[in-house]
Amino acid sequence: MSISRSLKKKIWIGFAFLVLIILIKLFASNSSWIEKYYSNKFYYYFSIFLRSIFGWIPFSIGDALYFLAGLWLLIKLIKYGAQLFRRKLRKAIFYGMLSKLLLLFAIIYVVFNIFWGLNYDRKEIGWQLHLEKVDYDTSSLTLIQELLLQKVNETKKILVINKTSYPGKKELFKRARLCYGDAQKKYSFLEYKSGSVKSSFYGWLGNYLGFTGYYNPFTGEAQVNTTVPKFLLPYITLHEMGHQLGYAKENEANFSGYLAAANAGDTLFQYSTYLDLFMYANREVYYFDTTLSRNAAAKLIPEVKADLLEWRKFNEAHTSFIEPLVTWLYGKYLQINQQPKGMRSYNEVIAMLMSYYRKYGRI
């Protein structure tokens, strides 16, 4: 039986994408190759190119594309769902739909990895800083928790004394770039060119699904959920910019944001960063010793406690039945992408902070 020209074409396209996926997997197996040829060469220039194209546009192109993709998917589901309900979904149509879906997934996988995803397999930021791994024990955690506690209280006191107000979105994103500019003077790998940080279209939805920001690998845009409490926004912004610099893993984006804030003179960004890091450390200590964790939280000054109360009330006001599912799914995504601890990968920034403190004697 002869094979039609259309089927031959589909087979060759499918084979080509299979070869591409295998080549990507082989390339990703060597972190040195990724670091040298992808993260510091191809991705470095390509990411600047993407940010240059889309950064000047005042709204998120990536969010608009997500909306169109979601709308297209919904239309297709309704169409094929109606055919299935009416028992008009023939085998030929079903297999054709399945082959198109597989090809779509293959295209997304290849483009995702070329545009950004291979950064999951690069060497760690700790390698760039020549940091040695330290024991992740109670005493080390307690020390970092205490140091962060001091930083949180100190920076908040300065903000209160100076009656510092929070900036608007445009000013916030501008100051975030300045933080990376200051940090780059000390750490060249934090060089940030061609800004592209924007407010998310889906902030309201994000509050119920549990996300505060995200990076769009297809447009190079960093989206920030600007509807959350304002004291969270500086560190969220720095974190998403860390993803733009090629730090795909969540703990590394966290650490990139920490380096940007700690080495800049912006107290507002420092407070936001130290507060978030303190909460990570405090939660980690809680797993070992609940008393130590609670005692540390009790030492926060009233103004910090007020912020935490606002944060808690905000979360309580935006609980939803679907958030645990979204969190679980994202945790699985992280595990698939070299982050075996799932959602706790964010907390692993504390281990990096320990190593940094061991080397430099400060945080």
C-alpha positions as CSV (number, residue, x, y, z in Angstrom):
1,M,0.0,0.0,0.0
2,S,1.5,3.3,-1.1
3,I,1.9,6.1,1.4
4,S,0.3,9.5,0.5
5,R,2.5,12.5,0.0
6,S,0.7,14.2,3.0
7,L,1.5,11.3,5.3
8,K,5.1,11.2,4.2
9,K,5.5,14.8,5.0
10,K,4.0,14.4,8.5
11,I,6.4,11.4,9.1
12,W,9.4,13.4,8.0
13,I,8.4,16.4,10.1
14,G,7.8,14.2,13.1
15,F,11.2,12.5,12.6
16,A,13.0,15.8,12.3
17,F,11.5,17.0,15.7
18,L,12.4,13.7,17.3
19,V,16.0,14.2,16.2
20,L,16.0,17.7,17.5
21,I,14.7,16.6,20.9
22,I,17.4,13.9,21.1
23,L,20.1,16.4,20.3
24,I,18.8,18.8,22.9
25,K,18.8,16.1,25.5
26,L,22.4,15.1,24.6
27,F,23.6,18.7,24.7
28,A,21.8,19.3,28.0
29,S,23.6,16.4,29.6
30,N,26.8,18.4,29.8
31,S,26.5,21.4,32.1
32,S,29.8,22.8,30.9
33,W,28.6,22.9,27.3
34,I,25.4,24.6,28.4
35,E,27.3,27.2,30.5
36,K,29.9,28.0,27.9
37,Y,28.1,27.8,24.6
38,Y,24.5,28.4,25.5
39,S,24.0,30.5,28.7
40,N,27.0,32.7,28.2
41,K,26.9,33.0,24.4
42,F,23.8,32.1,22.5
43,Y,21.2,32.9,25.3
44,Y,23.1,36.0,26.5
45,Y,22.7,37.7,23.1
46,F,19.4,36.2,22.2
47,S,17.7,37.3,25.4
48,I,18.9,40.8,24.9
49,F,17.5,40.6,21.4
50,L,14.1,39.5,22.7
51,R,14.0,42.2,25.4
52,S,15.0,44.8,22.8
53,I,12.1,43.8,20.5
54,F,9.4,43.6,23.2
55,G,10.7,45.7,26.1
56,W,9.6,49.1,24.7
57,I,6.0,48.0,24.3
58,P,4.0,49.2,27.3
59,F,2.0,46.0,27.8
60,S,2.9,42.3,27.9
61,I,3.0,40.7,24.5
62,G,3.6,37.4,26.2
63,D,0.4,37.7,28.2
64,A,-1.5,38.5,25.0
65,L,-0.1,35.5,23.3
66,Y,-1.0,33.3,26.3
67,F,-4.6,34.6,26.0
68,L,-4.8,33.8,22.3
69,A,-3.3,30.4,22.8
70,G,-5.8,29.7,25.6
71,L,-8.7,30.9,23.5
72,W,-7.6,28.7,20.6
73,L,-7.3,25.7,22.9
74,L,-10.7,26.3,24.3
75,I,-12.3,26.6,20.8
76,K,-10.7,23.3,19.8
77,L,-11.8,21.5,23.0
78,I,-15.4,22.7,22.4
79,K,-15.3,21.6,18.8
80,Y,-13.9,18.1,19.4
81,G,-16.0,17.8,22.6
82,A,-19.2,18.5,20.6
83,Q,-18.2,15.9,18.0
84,L,-17.5,13.4,20.7
85,F,-20.8,14.1,22.3
86,R,-22.6,13.6,19.0
87,R,-20.6,10.5,18.3
88,K,-19.3,12.1,15.1
89,L,-15.6,12.0,16.1
90,R,-14.3,9.4,13.6
91,K,-11.1,7.6,14.1
92,A,-9.4,9.4,11.3
93,I,-10.3,12.8,12.8
94,F,-9.2,11.6,16.3
95,Y,-5.8,10.3,15.1
96,G,-5.3,13.4,13.0
97,M,-6.0,15.6,16.0
98,L,-3.7,13.5,18.2
99,S,-0.8,13.7,15.7
100,K,-1.2,17.5,15.5
101,L,-1.2,17.7,19.3
102,L,2.0,15.7,19.6
103,L,3.6,17.8,16.9
104,L,2.5,21.0,18.8
105,F,4.0,19.7,22.0
106,A,7.2,18.9,20.2
107,I,7.4,22.4,18.7
108,I,6.8,24.0,22.1
109,Y,9.4,21.8,23.7
110,V,12.1,22.6,21.1
111,V,11.4,26.3,21.1
112,F,11.1,26.5,24.9
113,N,14.6,24.9,25.3
114,I,16.2,27.0,22.6
115,F,14.8,30.2,23.8
116,W,15.4,29.6,27.6
117,G,14.8,26.1,29.0
118,L,18.4,24.8,28.5
119,N,19.4,27.2,31.4
120,Y,17.9,24.6,33.8
121,D,21.0,22.5,33.0
122,R,23.6,25.2,33.3
123,K,26.2,25.3,36.2
124,E,24.9,26.9,39.4
125,I,25.5,30.6,40.3
126,G,27.4,29.2,43.3
127,W,29.9,27.8,40.8
128,Q,30.4,31.3,39.3
129,L,31.0,32.7,42.8
130,H,33.3,29.7,43.7
131,L,31.1,29.0,46.8
132,E,31.6,25.8,48.7
133,K,28.6,23.9,49.9
134,V,28.1,23.8,53.7
135,D,26.2,21.5,56.0
136,Y,22.5,22.2,56.0
137,D,22.0,21.7,59.7
138,T,20.1,23.4,62.5
139,S,23.0,25.5,63.8
140,S,23.8,26.9,60.3
141,L,20.1,27.6,59.7
142,T,19.7,29.3,63.0
143,L,22.7,31.5,62.4
144,I,21.3,32.6,59.0
145,Q,17.9,33.1,60.4
146,E,19.3,35.4,63.1
147,L,21.4,37.4,60.6
148,L,18.4,37.9,58.4
149,L,16.2,38.9,61.4
150,Q,18.7,41.7,62.1
151,K,18.7,42.8,58.5
152,V,14.9,42.8,58.3
153,N,14.6,44.9,61.4
154,E,17.4,47.3,60.5
155,T,16.1,48.0,57.0
156,K,12.5,48.4,58.1
157,K,13.6,50.9,60.8
158,I,15.3,53.0,58.1
159,L,12.2,53.0,55.9
160,V,10.0,54.0,58.9
161,I,12.4,56.8,60.0
162,N,12.7,58.2,56.5
163,K,8.9,57.8,55.9
164,T,9.7,56.0,52.6
165,S,6.8,55.5,50.3
166,Y,6.5,52.8,47.7
167,P,7.0,53.8,44.0
168,G,4.7,53.3,41.1
169,K,5.2,50.4,38.7
170,K,7.4,52.3,36.2
171,E,9.6,53.7,39.0
172,L,9.8,50.3,40.7
173,F,11.1,48.5,37.5
174,K,13.5,51.3,36.9
175,R,15.0,51.0,40.3
176,A,15.2,47.3,40.0
177,R,17.4,47.8,36.9
178,L,19.6,50.2,38.9
179,C,20.0,47.5,41.6
180,Y,21.4,45.1,39.0
181,G,23.5,47.8,37.6
182,D,25.1,48.3,41.0
183,A,25.6,44.6,41.5
184,Q,27.1,44.2,38.0
185,K,30.1,46.3,39.1
186,K,31.0,43.6,41.5
187,Y,29.6,40.5,39.7
188,S,29.9,40.8,35.9
189,F,27.6,37.9,35.3
190,L,24.7,40.0,36.6
191,E,24.9,42.4,33.7
192,Y,21.4,43.4,32.7
193,K,20.8,45.0,29.3
194,S,17.6,46.1,27.6
195,G,14.9,46.0,30.2
196,S,11.6,44.2,29.7
197,V,9.7,44.0,33.0
198,K,5.9,44.5,32.9
199,S,2.8,44.2,35.1
200,S,0.9,41.0,34.5
201,F,-2.5,41.0,32.9
202,Y,-3.5,38.2,35.1
203,G,-2.7,39.6,38.6
204,W,-6.2,39.1,39.9
205,L,-6.2,35.5,38.7
206,G,-2.7,35.0,40.1
207,N,-3.8,35.9,43.6
208,Y,-6.2,33.0,43.5
209,L,-3.8,30.6,41.8
210,G,-0.8,31.5,44.0
211,F,1.7,33.2,41.6
212,T,3.3,36.5,42.1
213,G,5.4,36.7,38.9
214,Y,6.6,34.7,36.0
215,Y,9.0,34.8,33.1
216,N,7.8,34.3,29.5
217,P,10.5,32.4,27.6
218,F,9.0,33.1,24.2
219,T,9.1,36.9,24.4
220,G,11.8,37.4,27.1
221,E,9.4,39.5,29.2
222,A,9.3,39.3,33.0
223,Q,5.8,39.7,34.4
224,V,5.1,40.9,37.9
225,N,1.8,40.6,39.7
226,T,1.6,44.2,40.9
227,T,-1.7,43.6,42.9
228,V,0.1,41.9,45.8
229,P,1.2,43.8,48.9
230,K,3.6,46.5,47.8
231,F,6.5,45.5,50.2
232,L,6.7,42.2,48.2
233,L,7.1,43.7,44.8
234,P,10.8,44.8,44.9
235,Y,12.1,41.3,45.5
236,I,9.6,39.7,43.1
237,T,10.8,42.0,40.4
238,L,14.5,41.2,41.1
239,H,13.6,37.5,41.1
240,E,12.0,37.6,37.7
241,M,14.8,39.6,36.3
242,G,17.1,36.9,37.5
243,H,15.2,34.5,35.3
244,Q,15.8,36.9,32.4
245,L,19.5,36.6,33.0
246,G,19.3,32.9,32.5
247,Y,19.0,31.6,36.1
248,A,16.1,29.2,35.5
249,K,16.0,27.4,38.8
250,E,14.0,29.1,41.4
251,N,16.6,29.2,44.1
252,E,19.1,30.7,41.7
253,A,16.7,33.4,40.6
254,N,16.2,34.1,44.3
255,F,19.9,34.3,44.9
256,S,20.4,36.5,41.8
257,G,17.8,38.9,43.2
258,Y,19.5,38.8,46.6
259,L,22.9,39.7,45.1
260,A,21.2,42.6,43.2
261,A,19.6,44.0,46.4
262,A,22.4,43.4,48.9
263,N,24.9,45.1,46.7
264,A,22.7,48.2,45.9
265,G,22.0,51.2,48.1
266,D,18.2,50.9,47.8
267,T,16.8,50.2,51.3
268,L,13.3,49.5,49.9
269,F,14.7,46.6,47.8
270,Q,16.9,45.4,50.6
271,Y,14.0,45.2,53.0
272,S,11.8,43.3,50.6
273,T,14.6,40.9,49.9
274,Y,15.6,40.3,53.5
275,L,12.0,39.8,54.5
276,D,11.4,37.2,51.9
277,L,14.6,35.4,52.7
278,F,13.9,35.5,56.5
279,M,10.6,33.8,55.8
280,Y,12.3,31.1,53.8
281,A,14.9,30.6,56.6
282,N,12.2,30.7,59.3
283,R,10.2,28.0,57.5
284,E,13.2,25.8,57.1
285,V,14.1,26.2,60.8
286,Y,10.5,25.3,61.6
287,Y,11.1,21.8,60.1
288,F,13.9,21.3,62.6
289,D,12.8,23.2,65.6
290,T,9.4,24.9,65.9
291,T,10.4,26.8,69.1
292,L,13.4,28.4,67.5
293,S,11.3,29.4,64.5
294,R,8.6,31.0,66.6
295,N,11.1,32.8,68.9
296,A,12.8,34.4,65.9
297,A,9.5,35.6,64.4
298,A,8.6,37.1,67.8
299,K,11.7,39.3,67.6
300,L,10.5,41.1,64.5
301,I,9.7,44.8,65.2
302,P,6.0,45.8,65.2
303,E,6.2,47.4,61.7
304,V,7.5,44.2,60.2
305,K,4.8,42.2,62.0
306,A,2.2,44.6,60.5
307,D,3.5,43.8,57.0
308,L,3.4,40.1,57.7
309,L,-0.2,40.4,59.0
310,E,-1.2,42.3,55.8
311,W,0.5,39.5,53.8
312,R,-1.4,36.8,55.7
313,K,-4.8,38.6,55.4
314,F,-4.2,39.1,51.7
315,N,-3.6,35.3,51.2
316,E,-6.6,34.4,53.3
317,A,-8.8,36.7,51.2
318,H,-7.6,35.0,48.0
319,T,-7.8,31.4,48.9
320,S,-9.3,29.1,46.2
321,F,-10.0,25.4,45.8
322,I,-7.8,25.3,42.7
323,E,-4.6,26.8,44.2
324,P,-3.4,23.5,45.8
325,L,-3.7,21.8,42.4
326,V,-1.8,24.6,40.6
327,T,0.9,24.5,43.3
328,W,1.1,20.7,42.9
329,L,1.4,20.8,39.1
330,Y,4.0,23.6,39.3
331,G,6.0,21.5,41.8
332,K,6.0,18.6,39.4
333,Y,7.2,20.9,36.6
334,L,10.1,22.0,38.8
335,Q,11.0,18.4,39.6
336,I,11.0,17.6,35.9
337,N,13.4,20.6,35.4
338,Q,16.3,19.6,37.7
339,Q,14.6,20.8,40.9
340,P,13.8,17.6,42.8
341,K,12.4,19.4,45.9
342,G,9.6,20.9,43.9
343,M,8.1,24.0,45.5
344,R,10.7,23.8,48.3
345,S,13.3,24.6,45.7
346,Y,12.6,28.3,46.4
347,N,13.8,27.7,50.0
348,E,17.1,26.3,48.8
349,V,18.4,29.8,48.4
350,I,19.1,29.6,52.1
351,A,21.8,27.0,51.5
352,M,23.4,29.3,49.0
353,L,23.2,32.1,51.5
354,M,25.0,30.0,54.0
355,S,27.9,29.4,51.5
356,Y,28.0,33.0,50.7
357,Y,28.2,34.0,54.3
358,R,30.9,31.4,54.9
359,K,33.1,32.9,52.2
360,Y,32.4,36.7,52.6
361,G,31.4,36.9,56.3
362,R,28.3,39.0,55.5
363,I,24.8,38.7,54.0
